Amino acid sequence: MAETDFERALEPVARRMERVKLTAGFLSELLREGADIHLGDAAMRWAGMPNKNERAALAEALDALAVAGFLERSGKETWRIVRSAE
């Protein structure tokens, strides 16, 4: 199966995501074009009561998606969704 742009974008943080059990599926669901992602809200949705390591891993994954053009940073802990994972 061919690798998608979304999967390639997450390659640099794949091991970290695996260690904290952060799935690409969860990140894909977050990407609704035109919306914003707030780190605290997304972390609570994903991990319930996230610890600092889980929160940092999620921030790294969101930054990786920003580098790949899926998101753009709009604040210290906020990203605007530019395009969906599909």
C-alpha positions as CSV (number, residue, x, y, z in Angstrom):
1,M,0.0,0.0,0.0
2,A,1.3,3.4,-0.9
3,E,2.2,5.7,2.0
4,T,0.1,8.9,2.2
5,D,1.4,12.4,2.8
6,F,-0.2,12.3,6.2
7,E,1.8,9.1,7.2
8,R,5.0,10.6,5.8
9,A,4.4,13.8,7.9
10,L,4.3,11.7,11.1
11,E,7.4,9.6,10.3
12,P,9.7,11.8,12.3
13,V,7.6,11.4,15.5
14,A,6.3,7.8,14.9
15,R,8.5,6.2,17.6
16,R,7.5,8.8,20.2
17,M,3.8,8.4,19.2
18,E,4.1,4.6,19.6
19,R,5.6,4.9,23.1
20,V,2.7,7.0,24.3
21,K,0.1,5.1,22.3
22,L,-0.9,8.2,20.2
23,T,-2.5,6.9,17.0
24,A,-2.4,8.4,13.6
25,G,-6.2,7.7,13.5
26,F,-6.8,10.0,16.4
27,L,-4.7,12.8,14.8
28,S,-6.6,12.2,11.5
29,E,-9.9,12.7,13.3
30,L,-8.7,16.1,14.7
31,L,-8.1,17.4,11.2
32,R,-11.3,19.2,10.2
33,E,-10.5,21.9,7.7
34,G,-11.0,25.4,8.8
35,A,-11.1,24.5,12.5
36,D,-8.5,25.1,15.2
37,I,-6.8,22.5,17.4
38,H,-6.0,23.6,21.0
39,L,-3.3,21.4,22.6
40,G,-5.0,21.2,26.0
41,D,-8.4,20.2,24.6
42,A,-6.9,17.7,22.2
43,A,-4.8,16.2,24.9
44,M,-7.8,15.8,27.2
45,R,-9.8,14.2,24.4
46,W,-7.0,11.7,23.7
47,A,-5.6,10.9,27.1
48,G,-8.2,12.0,29.6
49,M,-5.8,13.5,32.2
50,P,-2.6,13.7,30.1
51,N,0.8,13.8,31.8
52,K,3.5,16.2,30.5
53,N,5.1,13.5,28.4
54,E,1.8,12.7,26.6
55,R,1.1,16.4,26.1
56,A,4.6,17.0,24.7
57,A,4.3,14.0,22.3
58,L,1.0,15.4,21.0
59,A,2.5,18.9,20.5
60,E,5.4,17.3,18.6
61,A,3.0,15.4,16.3
62,L,1.0,18.5,15.7
63,D,4.2,20.4,14.9
64,A,5.2,17.7,12.4
65,L,1.8,18.1,10.7
66,A,2.4,21.8,10.6
67,V,5.8,21.3,8.9
68,A,4.0,19.1,6.3
69,G,1.4,21.7,5.6
70,F,-1.6,20.1,7.3
71,L,-1.7,22.7,10.1
72,E,-0.3,26.2,10.7
73,R,0.5,27.5,14.1
74,S,-1.9,30.2,15.2
75,G,-0.8,30.6,18.8
76,K,1.5,29.1,21.5
77,E,-0.6,25.9,21.8
78,T,-3.0,26.4,18.9
79,W,-2.9,25.3,15.3
80,R,-5.3,26.1,12.4
81,I,-6.2,23.2,10.2
82,V,-5.2,23.8,6.6
83,R,-6.1,20.4,5.1
84,S,-7.5,17.1,6.2
85,A,-5.6,13.8,6.4
86,E,-7.4,12.3,3.4
